[in-house]
């Protein structure tokens, strides 16, 4: 029999003062009341908020919950379907139709083959920092360029276009852009991708987009797929690199352990992914009545899945609010779970495994150049959490 659930009405929320790495207090309070709470969407629609690890994982694996954009029951008007190719907001069979041609291009083996190139890109960025130092904004000098260059090379975006493309994507993902500017950036990105797809069809090169032009996917579908890969391929990893460095600098004992024990790198990356969870939440809509955690979720109801509280669930991770690089963090949900598990998970892991140790090795005295409370953070309205800038300095 269900119990009376806790109710949450204040999301998106703010982080606790002085705790830039912890989930908002309202979410932690909701988790303390139980793994599932009533929730009122900003549009006034009634829904549910799921904060427990086991329940979030179960919903992600349950085909009775839909990812379709047009089924999201969060506002008083009908949402349109996802544009062609944008498979994150689709169910089967459309989801698999777009994802399947990509799976073989992002396997762990193929991503490992990129390690040498990622090492070179990282070294180039560190060389540039050293030449212009001993201060830098780690976001613009290091965290953004590395994943941007990597994903653009994988997809086939010309080198000279990368800076403008990165700026456009950042504009519609930073959570602070006004509607007019947002639409302009999105439109410019779509126009650019249309030209890029046409160029690859006319003269294929050695990249993923050129390979996809040989399939039965239309130009509109290729535009949507490219947008998903580019946006997810740089913004999430860029924020993990910058926010991860911030977290390490604020936990000097953990930083010292990573410097002293390079063998900790793999565990350190997984623990940072768990601890920070920059992709904070996603939504699913019940397509039929489903019982979750002792509560009946009626057909047509949209639930918010809180990844960052799931990854701080004390029933799954002992002492969850501690950053412990020796922790066994397997099973975290930073990349999601189920059929929508992040396609680029292995790429992100390799970029972090290469870039973070290289940064710490090059600059042993790396430290913040401003008090930690002055580090500018992305708002909770941003799709991906992180820092806007991270001023750092080191011993010349």
MARLORO-914789 format. One line per 8 residues: for each residue x, y, z of N, C-alpha, C. Coordinates in steps of 0.02 Angstrom, whole numbers, always signed. Layout:
# MARLORO-914789
X Y Z X Y Z X Y Z  ...
END
This chain:
# MARLORO-914789
+42 -60 +0 +0 +0 +0 +44 +62 +0  +26 +112 -40 +68 +171 -45 +60 +215 +17  +111 +252 +33 +109 +301 +87 +102 +370 +57  +85 +419 +98 +78 +487 +74 +147 +514 +55  +157 +532 -8 +224 +552 -29 +240 +624 -12  +304 +637 -7 +329 +705 +0 +314 +743 -65  +305 +810 -61 +291 +850 -120 +345 +903 -130  +368 +910 -192 +418 +959 -210 +389 +1007 -261
+397 +1072 -250 +368 +1121 -296 +418 +1176 -316  +481 +1170 -297 +527 +1227 -303 +584 +1215 -352  +578 +1167 -398 +632 +1157 -446 +620 +1198 -509  +674 +1220 -544 +744 +1209 -527 +764 +1249 -466  +811 +1222 -429 +831 +1252 -366 +904 +1275 -370  +927 +1303 -315 +996 +1326 -313 +1038 +1280 -270  +1103 +1280 -282 +1149 +1240 -242 +1157 +1272 -172  +1172 +1231 -122 +1184 +1259 -56 +1243 +1307 -57
+1240 +1360 -19 +1295 +1409 -16 +1359 +1374 +5  +1412 +1385 -34 +1476 +1355 -18 +1483 +1282 -36  +1432 +1255 -70 +1434 +1183 -89 +1419 +1177 -163  +1465 +1199 -206 +1451 +1199 -278 +1447 +1131 -310  +1468 +1079 -274 +1469 +1012 -303 +1409 +970 -281  +1372 +992 -231 +1317 +953 -205 +1252 +970 -241  +1206 +922 -247 +1140 +937 -276 +1104 +990 -234  +1055 +1024 -264 +1017 +1073 -226 +986 +1043 -162
+982 +1086 -111 +958 +1062 -46 +888 +1033 -51  +845 +1062 -95 +777 +1036 -101 +776 +964 -126  +822 +948 -170 +826 +879 -196 +852 +831 -143  +902 +853 -105 +928 +810 -52 +875 +800 +2  +836 +852 +15 +781 +845 +64 +729 +796 +38  +714 +801 -27 +665 +754 -56 +690 +683 -49  +754 +671 -64 +781 +603 -58 +778 +579 +14  +788 +624 +62 +786 +605 +133 +716 +582 +153
+665 +607 +117 +596 +587 +131 +577 +522 +96  +620 +499 +51 +605 +437 +14 +627 +445 -58  +629 +390 -95 +656 +392 -163 +608 +420 -216  +545 +433 -197 +497 +460 -246 +453 +511 -211  +443 +568 -245 +404 +624 -218 +355 +649 -270  +301 +677 -246 +257 +715 -290 +294 +776 -315  +278 +797 -376 +312 +855 -404 +264 +895 -447  +268 +961 -443 +228 +1004 -485 +275 +1037 -536
+265 +1020 -600 +307 +1048 -652 +298 +1124 -656  +347 +1161 -681 +341 +1234 -685 +279 +1256 -723  +254 +1216 -770 +194 +1233 -806 +130 +1219 -768  +136 +1192 -707 +79 +1179 -665 +53 +1108 -667  +80 +1067 -712 +57 +997 -717 +84 +955 -659  +43 +910 -637 +63 +865 -582 +106 +808 -609  +160 +793 -575 +203 +738 -596 +237 +706 -536  +294 +675 -549 +332 +641 -496 +406 +657 -504
+440 +657 -448 +513 +666 -445 +543 +604 -414  +588 +572 -450 +619 +510 -425 +693 +525 -410  +712 +515 -347 +779 +534 -324 +821 +475 -302  +792 +416 -295 +829 +357 -271 +862 +320 -329  +921 +294 -316 +960 +261 -368 +923 +201 -398  +898 +157 -357 +865 +97 -382 +804 +114 -424  +764 +162 -402 +703 +179 -439 +720 +216 -505  +769 +261 -504 +789 +295 -566 +812 +243 -617
+854 +197 -595 +880 +145 -639 +823 +102 -667  +775 +86 -625 +720 +42 -647 +676 +77 -699  +663 +142 -690 +623 +179 -739 +660 +184 -805  +725 +196 -803 +764 +202 -865 +764 +137 -905  +755 +81 -871 +754 +16 -905 +684 -8 -921  +633 +31 -903 +563 +9 -911 +533 +36 -975  +516 -7 -1023 +488 +18 -1087 +420 +51 -1081  +390 +46 -1022 +325 +80 -1011 +334 +155 -999
+397 +177 -995 +411 +248 -988 +442 +274 -1053  +413 +327 -1080 +432 +353 -1146 +480 +412 -1140  +525 +417 -1190 +569 +474 -1196 +543 +526 -1245  +486 +512 -1277 +462 +555 -1331 +446 +625 -1306  +472 +674 -1343 +461 +744 -1326 +387 +761 -1328  +351 +737 -1378 +281 +756 -1386 +235 +725 -1333  +261 +677 -1294 +220 +648 -1240 +235 +680 -1172  +283 +725 -1169 +300 +757 -1105 +242 +801 -1082
+212 +782 -1027 +152 +816 -1002 +173 +865 -947  +204 +920 -969 +232 +967 -920 +205 +1038 -928  +170 +1052 -983 +142 +1118 -995 +70 +1110 -1019  +36 +1167 -1027 -35 +1166 -1045 -47 +1163 -1121  +5 +1153 -1159 -4 +1146 -1232 +36 +1085 -1255  +19 +1061 -1314 +53 +1002 -1340 +122 +1020 -1367  +171 +980 -1347 +238 +990 -1373 +246 +955 -1440  +287 +981 -1485 +296 +949 -1550 +341 +888 -1543
+339 +843 -1591 +387 +787 -1591 +458 +812 -1598  +505 +771 -1578 +575 +788 -1587 +591 +794 -1662  +634 +840 -1681 +653 +845 -1752 +686 +780 -1776  +684 +768 -1841 +715 +706 -1868 +788 +700 -1845  +806 +640 -1824 +875 +626 -1805 +891 +638 -1732  +853 +678 -1696 +868 +694 -1626 +840 +638 -1582  +876 +582 -1582 +850 +519 -1555 +846 +516 -1480  +877 +564 -1444 +871 +564 -1371 +799 +572 -1348
+758 +603 -1390 +689 +617 -1371 +641 +573 -1411  +662 +511 -1424 +621 +464 -1462 +619 +395 -1429  +569 +355 -1447 +564 +286 -1425 +577 +240 -1485  +572 +175 -1472 +578 +127 -1526 +516 +131 -1571  +524 +117 -1636 +585 +96 -1671 +629 +154 -1695  +603 +217 -1688 +640 +274 -1714 +708 +281 -1679  +709 +271 -1614 +770 +279 -1576 +826 +234 -1603  +809 +170 -1611 +860 +122 -1636 +880 +136 -1708
+832 +159 -1748 +848 +174 -1818 +904 +225 -1824  +904 +275 -1780 +956 +326 -1781 +1018 +306 -1742  +1007 +272 -1686 +1064 +255 -1643 +1106 +198 -1670  +1073 +148 -1700 +1108 +87 -1720 +1167 +101 -1767  +1159 +144 -1818 +1217 +156 -1862 +1276 +188 -1827  +1265 +216 -1767 +1318 +251 -1731 +1354 +207 -1680  +1321 +154 -1658 +1348 +115 -1602 +1418 +89 -1618  +1426 +61 -1678 +1491 +33 -1697 +1546 +84 -1704
+1526 +148 -1710 +1576 +201 -1719 +1600 +230 -1652  +1567 +210 -1597 +1585 +236 -1531 +1598 +179 -1481  +1622 +123 -1506 +1638 +68 -1461 +1700 +85 -1420  +1709 +48 -1364 +1767 +60 -1321 +1831 +50 -1361  +1833 +0 -1405 +1894 -13 -1444 +1910 +45 -1491  +1859 +70 -1527 +1871 +125 -1573 +1891 +188 -1535  +1862 +199 -1477 +1880 +257 -1438 +1951 +252 -1411  +1973 +192 -1392 +2041 +183 -1368 +2092 +199 -1423
+2073 +186 -1485 +2118 +202 -1541 +2130 +277 -1548  +2086 +317 -1518 +2093 +389 -1521 +2139 +416 -1466  +2162 +373 -1421 +2199 +396 -1362 +2259 +438 -1382  +2298 +415 -1431 +2359 +452 -1450 +2341 +521 -1476  +2288 +527 -1515 +2268 +592 -1541 +2244 +637 -1484  +2207 +610 -1436 +2184 +649 -1379 +2243 +673 -1337  +2293 +630 -1330 +2354 +650 -1294 +2388 +709 -1329  +2390 +707 -1396 +2422 +761 -1433 +2383 +826 -1426
+2317 +822 -1432 +2275 +882 -1425 +2284 +911 -1355  +2285 +868 -1304 +2294 +891 -1236 +2362 +924 -1227  +2414 +894 -1253 +2481 +923 -1248 +2484 +991 -1282  +2451 +998 -1339 +2450 +1062 -1374 +2418 +1116 -1331  +2362 +1098 -1299 +2328 +1148 -1256 +2370 +1166 -1196  +2404 +1117 -1167 +2447 +1131 -1109 +2507 +1174 -1130  +2534 +1161 -1189 +2589 +1202 -1215 +2566 +1275 -1221  +2507 +1284 -1248 +2480 +1352 -1257 +2470 +1386 -1190
+2444 +1349 -1141 +2435 +1377 -1074 +2502 +1398 -1045  +2552 +1356 -1054 +2618 +1370 -1025 +2649 +1432 -1057  +2639 +1440 -1122 +2668 +1498 -1158 +2636 +1563 -1135  +2571 +1562 -1122 +2535 +1624 -1105 +2525 +1633 -1031  +2545 +1584 -990 +2533 +1585 -918 +2576 +1635 -881  +2578 +1633 -814 +2554 +1577 -772 +2483 +1584 -746  +2438 +1614 -783 +2368 +1614 -765 +2327 +1597 -827  +2267 +1570 -817 +2224 +1553 -873 +2153 +1541 -848
+2106 +1548 -893 +2038 +1524 -880 +2037 +1452 -905  +2034 +1405 -860 +2040 +1335 -879 +1984 +1314 -926  +1926 +1347 -922 +1870 +1329 -965 +1887 +1342 -1038  +1909 +1403 -1054 +1922 +1421 -1123 +1989 +1396 -1148  +2038 +1389 -1103 +2105 +1370 -1123 +2114 +1294 -1128  +2072 +1256 -1094 +2086 +1184 -1087 +2022 +1142 -1093  +1974 +1155 -1049 +1916 +1109 -1043 +1872 +1108 -1105  +1860 +1165 -1136 +1819 +1166 -1196 +1855 +1144 -1259
+1916 +1168 -1271 +1949 +1151 -1335 +1960 +1077 -1345  +1979 +1040 -1293 +1996 +969 -1303 +1937 +929 -1330  +1879 +926 -1295 +1824 +886 -1322 +1795 +915 -1386  +1800 +981 -1394 +1774 +1011 -1456 +1814 +988 -1516  +1880 +991 -1511 +1922 +969 -1566 +1911 +894 -1580  +1907 +855 -1527 +1899 +782 -1536 +1833 +766 -1572  +1777 +792 -1547 +1713 +774 -1577 +1706 +803 -1647  +1735 +862 -1659 +1732 +890 -1727 +1773 +849 -1776
+1830 +823 -1753 +1869 +780 -1797 +1833 +714 -1811  +1800 +687 -1760 +1763 +624 -1769 +1707 +635 -1819  +1671 +690 -1813 +1613 +702 -1855 +1633 +731 -1923  +1689 +768 -1925 +1711 +797 -1988 +1697 +871 -1996  +1694 +907 -1940 +1685 +980 -1944 +1753 +1012 -1959  +1757 +1054 -2011 +1821 +1085 -2029 +1850 +1125 -1970  +1916 +1124 -1965 +1951 +1155 -1909 +1932 +1228 -1901  +1929 +1264 -1957 +1917 +1336 -1953 +1847 +1354 -1929
+1801 +1305 -1927 +1732 +1318 -1906 +1720 +1303 -1832  +1770 +1275 -1798 +1757 +1247 -1731 +1740 +1300 -1679  +1776 +1356 -1680 +1763 +1406 -1629 +1692 +1433 -1633  +1670 +1450 -1693 +1603 +1479 -1700 +1550 +1427 -1684  +1563 +1364 -1703 +1513 +1312 -1689 +1509 +1300 -1614  +1566 +1299 -1579 +1566 +1290 -1507 +1527 +1346 -1473  +1536 +1407 -1497 +1502 +1465 -1467 +1426 +1459 -1477  +1405 +1437 -1535 +1333 +1430 -1548 +1302 +1378 -1501
+1334 +1321 -1495 +1307 +1268 -1451 +1306 +1292 -1379  +1359 +1325 -1357 +1361 +1350 -1289 +1304 +1399 -1277  +1287 +1438 -1327 +1234 +1488 -1320 +1167 +1455 -1304  +1151 +1399 -1337 +1086 +1370 -1322 +1088 +1314 -1270  +1144 +1307 -1235 +1147 +1257 -1181 +1167 +1286 -1114  +1181 +1352 -1110 +1208 +1379 -1048 +1155 +1397 -996  +1090 +1393 -1015 +1037 +1404 -966 +1023 +1477 -952  +1057 +1524 -986 +1048 +1595 -972 +1030 +1636 -1033
+1025 +1604 -1091 +1013 +1639 -1153 +939 +1656 -1160  +924 +1718 -1181 +856 +1738 -1194 +827 +1703 -1254  +761 +1702 -1259 +727 +1664 -1312 +749 +1684 -1382  +754 +1749 -1393 +772 +1773 -1460 +842 +1751 -1480  +890 +1759 -1435 +958 +1739 -1448 +963 +1663 -1454  +923 +1627 -1414 +923 +1554 -1417 +901 +1529 -1485  +847 +1558 -1510 +821 +1538 -1576 +871 +1554 -1630  +904 +1612 -1624 +953 +1632 -1675 +1012 +1584 -1676
+1036 +1564 -1617 +1093 +1517 -1614 +1074 +1449 -1642  +1014 +1426 -1624 +991 +1361 -1648 +982 +1362 -1724  +953 +1415 -1750 +943 +1422 -1822 +1010 +1424 -1859  +1058 +1460 -1832 +1123 +1464 -1863 +1158 +1396 -1864  +1149 +1359 -1810 +1178 +1292 -1806 +1147 +1246 -1857  +1081 +1249 -1863 +1046 +1207 -1912 +1069 +1224 -1984  +1076 +1288 -1998 +1098 +1308 -2065 +1169 +1283 -2078  +1211 +1289 -2029 +1280 +1265 -2038 +1281 +1190 -2051
+1243 +1152 -2012 +1242 +1080 -2020 +1213 +1059 -2087  +1165 +1097 -2112 +1138 +1082 -2179 +1193 +1088 -2232  +1234 +1141 -2227 +1289 +1149 -2274 +1341 +1094 -2265  +1353 +1074 -2203 +1403 +1023 -2190 +1382 +956 -2218  +1318 +938 -2208 +1293 +875 -2235 +1298 +875 -2311  +1279 +930 -2342 +1283 +935 -2415 +1356 +927 -2439  +1402 +957 -2402 +1473 +952 -2421 +1498 +880 -2415  +1477 +845 -2363 +1499 +775 -2354 +1469 +729 -2407
+1408 +743 -2427 +1378 +703 -2481 +1416 +714 -2547  +1435 +776 -2559 +1468 +792 -2622 +1540 +767 -2624  +1574 +771 -2565 +1645 +751 -2563 +1659 +719 -2496  +1643 +654 -2487 +1653 +621 -2423 +1727 +622 -2401  +1737 +628 -2336 +1804 +625 -2307 +1804 +569 -2255  +1860 +562 -2220 +1867 +507 -2172 +1839 +528 -2103  +1773 +525 -2097 +1741 +545 -2034 +1672 +512 -2029  +1642 +516 -1971 +1578 +482 -1957 +1522 +510 -2001
+1518 +575 -2008 +1463 +603 -2048 +1467 +581 -2120  +1527 +579 -2148 +1535 +555 -2217 +1512 +482 -2223  +1529 +441 -2174 +1507 +371 -2174 +1431 +366 -2172  +1400 +410 -2133 +1327 +408 -2126 +1291 +430 -2190  +1324 +471 -2232 +1291 +492 -2294 +1282 +433 -2342  +1317 +378 -2329 +1309 +319 -2372 +1249 +277 -2351  +1216 +295 -2296 +1158 +258 -2272 +1095 +286 -2303  +1037 +262 -2279 +973 +287 -2306 +947 +346 -2267
+987 +375 -2223 +965 +433 -2184 +960 +495 -2228  +908 +534 -2217 +898 +595 -2256 +943 +651 -2229  +946 +705 -2267 +986 +763 -2245 +959 +790 -2179  +893 +794 -2171 +864 +819 -2109 +883 +774 -2050  +881 +709 -2062 +899 +662 -2009 +973 +668 -1991  +1015 +677 -2040 +1087 +684 -2027 +1101 +749 -1990  +1064 +801 -2004 +1072 +863 -1966 +1056 +852 -1892  +1001 +818 -1878 +982 +805 -1809 +1032 +762 -1772
+1055 +710 -1805 +1106 +666 -1774 +1170 +705 -1760  +1191 +746 -1808 +1252 +784 -1799 +1246 +833 -1741  +1188 +864 -1734 +1178 +910 -1679 +1184 +875 -1612  +1153 +817 -1606 +1156 +778 -1544 +1229 +760 -1528  +1265 +736 -1578 +1334 +714 -1566 +1379 +772 -1548  +1372 +828 -1582 +1415 +885 -1568 +1400 +916 -1500  +1336 +927 -1486 +1318 +958 -1423 +1337 +914 -1364  +1318 +851 -1367 +1334 +805 -1312 +1409 +790 -1309
+1441 +790 -1367 +1511 +771 -1370 +1559 +822 -1341  +1538 +886 -1340 +1585 +934 -1311 +1561 +964 -1246  +1497 +978 -1238 +1475 +1016 -1179 +1480 +975 -1115  +1461 +912 -1117 +1464 +871 -1056 +1536 +861 -1034  +1580 +840 -1080 +1649 +827 -1060 +1685 +892 -1041  +1671 +946 -1076 +1702 +1010 -1058 +1686 +1029 -986  +1624 +1019 -967 +1605 +1037 -898 +1632 +987 -847  +1639 +924 -867 +1670 +876 -821 +1744 +893 -810
+1779 +913 -862 +1850 +930 -854 +1859 +992 -810  +1818 +1043 -821 +1827 +1104 -781 +1800 +1096 -710  +1739 +1069 -703 +1711 +1059 -637 +1750 +1006 -598  +1775 +955 -634 +1815 +904 -602 +1880 +932 -574  +1912 +976 -612 +1973 +1009 -587 +1957 +1052 -527  +1903 +1089 -529 +1881 +1130 -472 +1872 +1086 -410  +1838 +1029 -419 +1826 +984 -363 +1892 +957 -334  +1938 +939 -377 +2002 +913 -353 +2041 +967 -316
+2041 +1028 -341 +2076 +1082 -308 +2046 +1098 -240  +1981 +1084 -232 +1948 +1095 -168 +1954 +1035 -121  +1983 +981 -146 +1994 +921 -105 +2067 +902 -111  +2112 +940 -79 +2184 +930 -90 +2209 +861 -72  +2177 +828 -23 +2200 +761 -5 +2185 +711 -61  +2130 +720 -96 +2114 +678 -153 +2159 +694 -213  +2173 +758 -223 +2218 +779 -276 +2288 +749 -264  +2311 +751 -202 +2377 +723 -186 +2379 +648 -199
+2324 +614 -183 +2322 +541 -194 +2326 +526 -269  +2291 +565 -310 +2292 +553 -382 +2361 +568 -411  +2394 +620 -387 +2462 +634 -411 +2510 +578 -392  +2502 +551 -331 +2548 +501 -306 +2536 +432 -335  +2474 +419 -357 +2456 +352 -380 +2421 +356 -448  +2458 +360 -502 +2427 +363 -568 +2379 +305 -581  +2390 +248 -547 +2345 +191 -557 +2274 +205 -533  +2266 +260 -495 +2199 +279 -471 +2157 +313 -526
+2187 +328 -583 +2153 +371 -632 +2085 +345 -652  +2079 +281 -669 +2015 +254 -691 +1962 +262 -637  +1979 +244 -575 +1931 +251 -520 +1915 +325 -508  +1966 +367 -513 +1955 +439 -502 +1905 +467 -552  +1911 +447 -615 +1864 +471 -666 +1793 +449 -650  +1784 +386 -632 +1717 +361 -616 +1689 +396 -555  +1731 +409 -505 +1707 +443 -445 +1689 +515 -459  +1728 +549 -500 +1710 +618 -519 +1644 +619 -558
+1635 +571 -602 +1572 +567 -639 +1513 +558 -592  +1522 +514 -542 +1469 +503 -493 +1457 +565 -450  +1511 +592 -424 +1508 +646 -375 +1479 +710 -405  +1495 +724 -469 +1475 +787 -500 +1412 +781 -542  +1404 +727 -580 +1344 +713 -620 +1320 +777 -655  +1357 +800 -704 +1341 +864 -736 +1276 +861 -776  +1259 +802 -804 +1193 +793 -836 +1145 +774 -781  +1112 +823 -753 +1079 +818 -688 +1016 +776 -688
+976 +782 -741 +911 +749 -739 +883 +740 -810  +837 +694 -817 +800 +683 -879 +728 +669 -861  +685 +669 -911 +614 +656 -898 +590 +596 -938  +541 +561 -911 +507 +506 -945 +432 +512 -931  +392 +487 -978 +319 +489 -970 +291 +419 -970  +249 +404 -921 +218 +338 -917 +167 +329 -974  +172 +274 -1011 +126 +261 -1065 +67 +218 -1042  +72 +192 -981 +17 +157 -948 +25 +165 -874
-24 +145 -835 -18 +149 -763 +39 +103 -740  +85 +132 -699 +143 +94 -675 +152 +108 -601  +165 +56 -562 +181 +66 -492 +257 +71 -484  +279 +124 -453 +351 +136 -441 +360 +155 -368  +400 +117 -333 +414 +134 -264 +352 +137 -220  +303 +96 -236 +242 +96 -197 +192 +150 -215  +206 +189 -268 +161 +242 -290 +135 +227 -360  +73 +242 -372 +44 +231 -438 +57 +292 -482
+93 +282 -535 +105 +335 -584 +57 +322 -642  +10 +367 -651 -42 +357 -700 -17 +370 -771  -47 +335 -819 -30 +344 -890 -34 +418 -908  +17 +442 -945 +17 +512 -966 +53 +558 -917  +76 +533 -861 +110 +574 -812 +185 +574 -826  +215 +633 -823 +287 +640 -835 +324 +642 -769  +378 +603 -765 +419 +600 -705 +487 +630 -720  +515 +664 -670 +583 +690 -673 +629 +641 -638
+681 +619 -673 +730 +573 -645 +792 +612 -625  +805 +617 -561 +860 +656 -535 +923 +613 -532  +965 +619 -582 +1026 +578 -585 +1075 +597 -529  +1080 +662 -513 +1131 +680 -464 +1113 +660 -393  +1048 +658 -377 +1032 +631 -310 +1035 +555 -310  +1019 +523 -366 +1027 +450 -371 +1100 +431 -359  +1146 +471 -386 +1217 +457 -377 +1243 +479 -308  +1200 +510 -269 +1217 +526 -199 +1172 +487 -151
+1143 +432 -175 +1097 +393 -134 +1137 +352 -83  +1126 +364 -18 +1164 +326 +33 +1149 +252 +33  +1093 +231 +4 +1078 +160 +0 +1119 +125 -54  +1148 +164 -99 +1190 +136 -152 +1264 +150 -142  +1279 +211 -117 +1349 +232 -109 +1359 +255 -37  +1395 +218 +4 +1408 +238 +73 +1444 +307 +74  +1425 +348 +123 +1453 +415 +130 +1453 +450 +63  +1394 +458 +32 +1390 +478 -38 +1414 +549 -53
+1414 +593 -3 +1433 +662 -15 +1509 +673 -9  +1546 +621 +4 +1619 +625 +6 +1647 +609 -62  +1697 +648 -84 +1735 +632 -144 +1791 +585 -124  +1787 +523 -147 +1835 +472 -127 +1860 +436 -190  +1919 +455 -213 +1944 +429 -276 +1961 +355 -273  +1962 +326 -214 +1974 +254 -207 +1908 +215 -206  +1853 +250 -207 +1788 +217 -204 +1776 +175 -267  +1740 +121 -259 +1716 +82 -316 +1649 +112 -336
+1649 +154 -389 +1590 +192 -407 +1549 +160 -463  +1564 +97 -479 +1527 +62 -531 +1452 +64 -518  +1415 +71 -572 +1342 +73 -566 +1314 +143 -560  +1358 +194 -562 +1331 +263 -560 +1291 +276 -624  +1251 +329 -621 +1205 +344 -676 +1224 +408 -713  +1287 +427 -710 +1308 +489 -743 +1296 +486 -818  +1298 +426 -847 +1285 +418 -919 +1215 +390 -932  +1173 +388 -881 +1108 +359 -890 +1110 +283 -884
+1060 +251 -913 +1054 +178 -907 +1003 +155 -959  +1007 +92 -978 +957 +64 -1024 +972 +82 -1096  +921 +82 -1137 +930 +90 -1209 +956 +160 -1227  +947 +209 -1182 +971 +277 -1195 +1037 +291 -1161  +1072 +239 -1139 +1139 +249 -1110 +1181 +292 -1157  +1216 +341 -1129 +1253 +389 -1170 +1299 +354 -1221  +1290 +371 -1283 +1328 +341 -1338 +1402 +357 -1332  +1418 +417 -1307 +1487 +438 -1303 +1520 +427 -1236
+1493 +381 -1196 +1521 +370 -1129 +1595 +351 -1131  +1613 +306 -1176 +1682 +284 -1179 +1729 +340 -1203  +1705 +381 -1248 +1745 +438 -1271 +1757 +487 -1214  +1704 +503 -1176 +1712 +549 -1120 +1760 +522 -1068  +1756 +457 -1054 +1802 +427 -1006 +1875 +434 -1028  +1888 +419 -1091 +1956 +423 -1115 +1982 +494 -1114  +1940 +542 -1134 +1961 +612 -1132 +1979 +633 -1061  +1939 +612 -1012 +1954 +629 -942 +2016 +593 -917
+2024 +529 -935 +2082 +491 -913 +2147 +520 -940  +2144 +548 -999 +2203 +579 -1029 +2214 +649 -1003  +2163 +691 -1005 +2171 +763 -994 +2185 +781 -921  +2149 +751 -874 +2157 +772 -804 +2228 +755 -778  +2253 +694 -785 +2321 +681 -761 +2374 +723 -797  +2364 +736 -862 +2413 +777 -898 +2415 +848 -871  +2357 +876 -856 +2353 +943 -827 +2389 +946 -760  +2375 +898 -717 +2404 +897 -650 +2480 +885 -654
+2502 +845 -702 +2573 +831 -709 +2611 +892 -736  +2581 +928 -784 +2614 +986 -814 +2621 +1043 -764  +2569 +1052 -722 +2569 +1109 -675 +2561 +1084 -604  +2616 +1061 -573 +2611 +1034 -504 +2584 +1084 -454  +2595 +1149 -466 +2570 +1199 -419 +2503 +1229 -439  +2465 +1195 -482 +2401 +1221 -505 +2355 +1237 -446  +2325 +1295 -448 +2280 +1316 -395 +2232 +1369 -422  +2178 +1382 -385 +2131 +1434 -405 +2164 +1502 -401
+2146 +1545 -448 +2172 +1614 -448 +2124 +1662 -414  +2067 +1637 -393 +2017 +1677 -357 +1991 +1636 -299  +1961 +1667 -248 +1930 +1628 -195 +1876 +1582 -224  +1867 +1522 -197 +1820 +1474 -226 +1749 +1501 -232  +1729 +1545 -186 +1660 +1571 -189 +1652 +1620 -247  +1706 +1641 -279 +1701 +1686 -337 +1701 +1649 -403  +1707 +1583 -402 +1702 +1545 -464 +1631 +1547 -489  +1622 +1570 -550 +1555 +1578 -579 +1527 +1511 -601
+1468 +1494 -576 +1437 +1429 -591 +1380 +1437 -641  +1370 +1386 -680 +1310 +1384 -723 +1248 +1379 -679  +1192 +1408 -702 +1131 +1403 -662 +1100 +1334 -667  +1055 +1319 -621 +1021 +1254 -622 +976 +1247 -684  +960 +1302 -717 +919 +1298 -778 +959 +1271 -837  +1025 +1269 -832 +1065 +1242 -887 +1055 +1167 -892  +1054 +1142 -953 +1046 +1069 -962 +1105 +1032 -931  +1164 +1060 -936 +1225 +1030 -909 +1255 +1077 -857
+1268 +1052 -797 +1295 +1093 -744 +1370 +1101 -753  +1398 +1155 -727 +1469 +1165 -732 +1489 +1235 -710  +1549 +1255 -727 +1573 +1323 -712 +1576 +1363 -777  +1561 +1428 -771 +1566 +1472 -829 +1639 +1487 -845  +1678 +1497 -793 +1749 +1507 -801 +1784 +1481 -738  +1847 +1462 -745 +1885 +1437 -689 +1956 +1468 -691  +1964 +1527 -661 +2030 +1558 -661 +2079 +1518 -619  +2134 +1498 -649 +2186 +1459 -615 +2254 +1492 -624
+2299 +1475 -581 +2368 +1498 -587 +2415 +1442 -566  +2479 +1451 -580 +2528 +1401 -562 +2596 +1435 -556  +2645 +1399 -533 +2712 +1426 -525 +2747 +1426 -592  +2769 +1485 -613 +2801 +1491 -679 +2869 +1455 -680
END
